[in-house]
C-alpha cells in the first residue's frame, strides 16, 4: 500500500517569480533583487522591519524621467546612488510583491510619459 500524499508546492509570490531573495538580519528581513521596466533592470533592496513596515530602495533610478510623472516626490536620495521610495499613506504596500509592482509601474509610467512627450514634439 502506498500512503504517500503528493505534495503540491506553494505558488510563488510575485517577488519570488522575479528572483528576489530574502535573508533574515538583526534589522529585519532584507529582500534583494531587480526592479524591471521596459526591458531595463534596476537593483533594489527592501527592508521589512520587525513592526511589519517596509523600506523600499532602488539604485540609480531614472530620476530625470520620473520628474515628469506623479511619482516624482516618491523618490528620495540617500547615499551612493541609492534612493528610498516613499508611498502615500493610502497606497502603502501590504507586502513586498505589491511594493515591487508599484515601483515597476512608476518606472513604466516614466518611460511611457517620455515616449509620449517625444511623439508630441514630432
GROMACS elastic network, one bead per residue, 0.5 to 0.9 nm:
[ bonds ]
;  ai    aj funct       b0    kb
    2     5     6  0.86028   500
    4     7     6  0.89676   500
    8    11     6  0.87575   500
    9    12     6  0.86386   500
   10    13     6  0.89497   500
   12    15     6  0.79718   500
   12    16     6  0.56879   500
   12    17     6  0.60267   500
   13    16     6  0.51701   500
   13    17     6  0.61874   500
   13    18     6  0.87336   500
   13    97     6  0.69508   500
   14    17     6  0.50392   500
   14    18     6  0.63482   500
   14    19     6  0.87853   500
   14    20     6  0.88942   500
   14    96     6  0.85821   500
   14    97     6  0.53550   500
   14    98     6  0.81837   500
   14   100     6  0.84547   500
   14   101     6  0.82495   500
   15    18     6  0.51427   500
   15    19     6  0.64115   500
   15    20     6  0.53439   500
   15    21     6  0.81112   500
   15    33     6  0.83021   500
   15    96     6  0.68707   500
   15    97     6  0.50684   500
   15    98     6  0.86925   500
   15   100     6  0.72200   500
   15   101     6  0.87137   500
   16    20     6  0.53267   500
   16    21     6  0.70488   500
   16    97     6  0.84562   500
   17    20     6  0.75771   500
   18    33     6  0.76805   500
   18    34     6  0.75306   500
   18    35     6  0.84558   500
   18    36     6  0.87311   500
   19    32     6  0.86605   500
   19    33     6  0.64059   500
   19    34     6  0.78023   500
   20    31     6  0.63274   500
   20    32     6  0.54016   500
   20    34     6  0.70495   500
   20    45     6  0.88468   500
   21    30     6  0.82219   500
   21    31     6  0.54348   500
   21    32     6  0.54478   500
   21    33     6  0.65674   500
   22    29     6  0.65254   500
   22    30     6  0.54774   500
   22    32     6  0.64481   500
   23    28     6  0.84753   500
   23    29     6  0.56204   500
   23    30     6  0.52867   500
   23    31     6  0.64989   500
   23    32     6  0.85478   500
   24    27     6  0.80487   500
   24    28     6  0.59208   500
   24    30     6  0.62710   500
   24    31     6  0.88843   500
   25    28     6  0.51836   500
   25    29     6  0.58590   500
   25    30     6  0.69079   500
   26    29     6  0.82187   500
   27    30     6  0.82175   500
   27    47     6  0.78543   500
   27    48     6  0.82355   500
   27    49     6  0.63699   500
   27    50     6  0.73964   500
   28    47     6  0.64918   500
   28    48     6  0.55724   500
   28    50     6  0.55060   500
   28    51     6  0.89311   500
   28    52     6  0.89694   500
   29    46     6  0.81018   500
   29    47     6  0.58071   500
   29    48     6  0.50977   500
   29    49     6  0.66843   500
   29    50     6  0.80192   500
   30    45     6  0.68795   500
   30    46     6  0.55965   500
   30    48     6  0.63534   500
   30    49     6  0.86706   500
   31    44     6  0.82648   500
   31    45     6  0.54018   500
   31    47     6  0.64733   500
   31    48     6  0.80447   500
   31    96     6  0.82993   500
   32    43     6  0.78515   500
   32    44     6  0.59272   500
   32    46     6  0.65590   500
   33    42     6  0.84657   500
   33    43     6  0.60963   500
   33    44     6  0.54789   500
   33    45     6  0.63320   500
   33    46     6  0.87968   500
   34    41     6  0.58704   500
   34    42     6  0.53429   500
   34    44     6  0.54855   500
   34    45     6  0.81507   500
   34    58     6  0.86375   500
   35    40     6  0.83199   500
   35    41     6  0.56080   500
   35    42     6  0.50625   500
   35    43     6  0.63453   500
   35    44     6  0.64307   500
   35    58     6  0.78759   500
   35   100     6  0.67510   500
   35   101     6  0.84101   500
   35   103     6  0.73850   500
   35   104     6  0.60463   500
   35   107     6  0.87315   500
   36    39     6  0.67918   500
   36    40     6  0.57075   500
   36    42     6  0.64294   500
   36    43     6  0.89457   500
   36   103     6  0.89701   500
   36   104     6  0.60366   500
   36   107     6  0.80993   500
   36   108     6  0.86516   500
   37    40     6  0.53343   500
   37    41     6  0.65292   500
   37    42     6  0.84552   500
   37   104     6  0.58567   500
   37   105     6  0.77756   500
   37   106     6  0.89689   500
   37   107     6  0.60307   500
   37   108     6  0.54239   500
   37   111     6  0.84096   500
   38    41     6  0.84564   500
   38   107     6  0.82484   500
   38   108     6  0.63399   500
   38   111     6  0.74725   500
   38   112     6  0.89634   500
   42    58     6  0.66417   500
   42    59     6  0.62576   500
   42    60     6  0.73083   500
   42    61     6  0.67892   500
   43    57     6  0.85206   500
   43    58     6  0.59034   500
   43    59     6  0.54024   500
   43    60     6  0.81516   500
   43    61     6  0.88854   500
   44    56     6  0.75538   500
   44    57     6  0.54399   500
   44    59     6  0.60572   500
   44    82     6  0.86073   500
   45    55     6  0.83877   500
   45    56     6  0.63051   500
   45    57     6  0.52754   500
   45    58     6  0.66621   500
   45    59     6  0.86762   500
   46    54     6  0.67493   500
   46    55     6  0.54904   500
   46    57     6  0.59536   500
   46    58     6  0.87381   500
   46    96     6  0.76609   500
   47    53     6  0.81653   500
   47    54     6  0.55560   500
   47    55     6  0.50763   500
   47    56     6  0.66895   500
   47    57     6  0.84732   500
   48    51     6  0.80349   500
   48    52     6  0.59900   500
   48    53     6  0.57399   500
   48    55     6  0.65982   500
   48    56     6  0.88076   500
   48    95     6  0.88837   500
   48    96     6  0.81556   500
   49    52     6  0.53177   500
   49    53     6  0.54286   500
   49    54     6  0.62323   500
   49    55     6  0.80122   500
   50    53     6  0.74588   500
   51    54     6  0.89615   500
   52    95     6  0.89249   500
   53    94     6  0.87236   500
   53    95     6  0.89524   500
   54    92     6  0.88766   500
   54    93     6  0.79722   500
   54    94     6  0.88071   500
   54    95     6  0.79936   500
   54    96     6  0.77320   500
   54    99     6  0.86737   500
   55    84     6  0.71326   500
   55    85     6  0.73517   500
   55    86     6  0.79455   500
   56    83     6  0.84405   500
   56    84     6  0.58620   500
   56    85     6  0.53965   500
   56    86     6  0.75465   500
   56    96     6  0.87224   500
   56    99     6  0.75508   500
   56   100     6  0.82575   500
   56   103     6  0.88887   500
   57    75     6  0.89587   500
   57    82     6  0.65238   500
   57    83     6  0.54994   500
   57    85     6  0.59061   500
   58    61     6  0.63292   500
   58    75     6  0.88760   500
   58    81     6  0.84275   500
   58    82     6  0.56872   500
   58    83     6  0.53158   500
   58    84     6  0.66418   500
   58    85     6  0.74341   500
   59    80     6  0.83894   500
   59    81     6  0.56149   500
   59    83     6  0.61950   500
   60    63     6  0.78121   500
   60    80     6  0.88787   500
   60    81     6  0.52048   500
   60    82     6  0.60793   500
   60    83     6  0.70862   500
   61    64     6  0.87290   500
   61    65     6  0.89253   500
   61    66     6  0.83074   500
   61    75     6  0.86345   500
   61    81     6  0.85278   500
   61    82     6  0.82943   500
   61    83     6  0.75274   500
   61   107     6  0.81959   500
   62    65     6  0.55049   500
   62    66     6  0.62604   500
   62    67     6  0.88326   500
   62   107     6  0.77801   500
   62   110     6  0.81737   500
   62   111     6  0.88785   500
   63    67     6  0.60450   500
   63    68     6  0.89927   500
   63    72     6  0.76375   500
   63    75     6  0.79854   500
   63   110     6  0.89202   500
   64    67     6  0.54237   500
   64    68     6  0.74752   500
   64   110     6  0.89167   500
   65    68     6  0.58249   500
   65    69     6  0.75718   500
   65    72     6  0.86917   500
   65   107     6  0.84138   500
   65   110     6  0.52424   500
   65   111     6  0.66458   500
   65   113     6  0.79288   500
   65   114     6  0.66260   500
   66    69     6  0.53852   500
   66    70     6  0.79296   500
   66    71     6  0.63414   500
   66    72     6  0.52173   500
   66    73     6  0.88529   500
   66    75     6  0.85385   500
   66   106     6  0.75599   500
   66   107     6  0.71615   500
   66   109     6  0.81063   500
   66   110     6  0.50587   500
   66   111     6  0.81434   500
   66   113     6  0.88849   500
   67    70     6  0.77912   500
   67    71     6  0.73285   500
   67    73     6  0.79569   500
   67   110     6  0.80391   500
   68    71     6  0.82131   500
   68    72     6  0.69251   500
   68   110     6  0.69419   500
   68   113     6  0.72528   500
   68   114     6  0.78172   500
   69    72     6  0.57602   500
   69   106     6  0.81088   500
   69   109     6  0.72761   500
   69   110     6  0.61253   500
   69   113     6  0.73087   500
   70    73     6  0.74931   500
   70    74     6  0.85499   500
   70   106     6  0.85342   500
   71    74     6  0.53330   500
   71    75     6  0.73956   500
   71   106     6  0.63551   500
   71   107     6  0.89490   500
   71   109     6  0.88965   500
   71   110     6  0.84608   500
   72    75     6  0.62515   500
   73    76     6  0.72693   500
   73    85     6  0.88737   500
   73    86     6  0.80461   500
   74    84     6  0.80037   500
   74    85     6  0.53933   500
   74    87     6  0.62149   500
   74    88     6  0.80791   500
   75    83     6  0.60901   500
   75    84     6  0.57913   500
   75    86     6  0.63667   500
   76    82     6  0.86889   500
   76    83     6  0.52832   500
   76    84     6  0.50828   500
   76    85     6  0.63056   500
   76    86     6  0.75081   500
   77    81     6  0.74086   500
   77    82     6  0.63524   500
   77    84     6  0.63324   500
   77    85     6  0.89016   500
   78    81     6  0.70016   500
   78    82     6  0.53449   500
   78    83     6  0.51497   500
   78    84     6  0.65334   500
   79    82     6  0.54513   500
   79    83     6  0.74638   500
   80    83     6  0.88880   500
   85   103     6  0.79677   500
   86    92     6  0.84168   500
   87    90     6  0.80331   500
   87    91     6  0.59176   500
   87    92     6  0.54028   500
   87    93     6  0.77506   500
   87    99     6  0.88515   500
   88    91     6  0.51241   500
   88    92     6  0.61545   500
   89    92     6  0.53943   500
   91    94     6  0.88303   500
   92    95     6  0.89413   500
   92    98     6  0.89217   500
   92    99     6  0.77911   500
   93    96     6  0.71292   500
   93    97     6  0.81366   500
   93    98     6  0.54410   500
   93   100     6  0.87022   500
   93   102     6  0.80618   500
   94    97     6  0.83572   500
   94    98     6  0.65679   500
   94    99     6  0.75754   500
   95    98     6  0.55983   500
   95    99     6  0.64910   500
   95   100     6  0.88566   500
   96    99     6  0.52301   500
   96   100     6  0.62076   500
   96   101     6  0.86412   500
   97   100     6  0.51491   500
   97   101     6  0.61352   500
   97   102     6  0.86053   500
   98   101     6  0.50397   500
   98   102     6  0.61130   500
   98   103     6  0.86798   500
   99   102     6  0.50788   500
   99   103     6  0.62540   500
   99   104     6  0.85809   500
  100   103     6  0.52235   500
  100   104     6  0.61458   500
  100   105     6  0.85593   500
  101   104     6  0.50930   500
  101   105     6  0.61149   500
  101   106     6  0.87192   500
  102   105     6  0.50021   500
  102   106     6  0.63288   500
  102   107     6  0.87549   500
  103   106     6  0.50440   500
  103   107     6  0.62965   500
  103   108     6  0.86668   500
  104   107     6  0.50373   500
  104   108     6  0.61411   500
  104   109     6  0.85093   500
  105   108     6  0.50874   500
  105   109     6  0.60293   500
  105   110     6  0.85664   500
  106   109     6  0.50755   500
  106   110     6  0.62075   500
  106   111     6  0.88085   500
  107   110     6  0.51389   500
  107   111     6  0.64478   500
  107   112     6  0.87202   500
  108   111     6  0.52279   500
  108   112     6  0.61204   500
  108   113     6  0.84574   500
  109   112     6  0.50914   500
  109   113     6  0.58826   500
  109   114     6  0.85201   500
  110   113     6  0.51364   500
  110   114     6  0.62825   500
  110   115     6  0.86892   500
  111   114     6  0.51927   500
  111   115     6  0.62499   500
  111   116     6  0.87340   500
  112   116     6  0.61666   500
  112   117     6  0.85978   500
  113   116     6  0.51263   500
  113   117     6  0.62174   500
  113   118     6  0.87030   500
  114   117     6  0.50481   500
  114   118     6  0.62692   500
  114   119     6  0.86652   500
  115   118     6  0.51708   500
  115   119     6  0.62295   500
  115   120     6  0.86880   500
  116   119     6  0.50207   500
  116   120     6  0.61271   500
  116   121     6  0.86648   500
  117   120     6  0.51775   500
  117   121     6  0.63469   500
  117   122     6  0.88745   500
  118   121     6  0.52008   500
  118   122     6  0.64506   500
  119   122     6  0.52740   500
